[in-house]
């Protein structure tokens, strides 16, 4: 009887526990602003992600800083942001373990039903955010971890259609390709022509460069 009682206690744990599968490969998302009046000014772009399940590389083009590349060691929770600037190429290092952890800005509830994205079954979430005018439907792969998106790790699986609010407006991210492939380790390295720096060092360099440019401009006048 005691053995039967223990088995009955364990069954719910096995039934409802969610185990994410490891993933090595490449993910491509389309990125599009949802305001149709802005779509001609802000064209659709792509975000490309490479991972070997321990290391992460995210390539994302931005309107402010151009191409941004993030290299992250997920187990150590440390990353580098690769930026090309007029004075040098920078690898800006961040230790996320020392960062202040803000409250997760989304609240969500699971929604009945499934759909397919890139041939994979995706589940649904109804999501609220203070910058959304209404609930938005997100899709996610419950078999894959949300950690591959770096900033949305509190979702129950990997978001494959989701929305991000920015100063420009709300962007829709949608998975358009997923490949299970071996990723060359060089993708996760810091190029030799990049200067490693903290964020404060990077800002100091930029301010010094700006000040020097201003001095030269005054001399020319």
HELIX and SHEET records of a PDB file:
HELIX    1   1 UNK A    2  UNK A   16  1                                  15    
HELIX    2   2 UNK A   96  UNK A   98  5                                   3    
HELIX    3   3 UNK A  146  UNK A  149  5                                   4    
HELIX    4   4 UNK A  185  UNK A  188  5                                   4    
HELIX    5   5 UNK A  199  UNK A  220  1                                  22    
SHEET    1   A12 UNK A 106  UNK A 117  0                                        
SHEET    2   A12 UNK A 120  UNK A 129 -1                                        
SHEET    3   A12 UNK A 136  UNK A 141 -1                                        
SHEET    4   A12 UNK A 158  UNK A 165 -1                                        
SHEET    5   A12 UNK A 170  UNK A 180 -1                                        
SHEET    6   A12 UNK A  25  UNK A  33 -1                                        
SHEET    7   A12 UNK A  45  UNK A  51 -1                                        
SHEET    8   A12 UNK A  55  UNK A  62 -1                                        
SHEET    9   A12 UNK A  66  UNK A  73 -1                                        
SHEET   10   A12 UNK A  78  UNK A  84 -1                                        
SHEET   11   A12 UNK A  89  UNK A  95 -1                                        
SHEET   12   A12 UNK A 194  UNK A 197  1                                        
END                                                                             
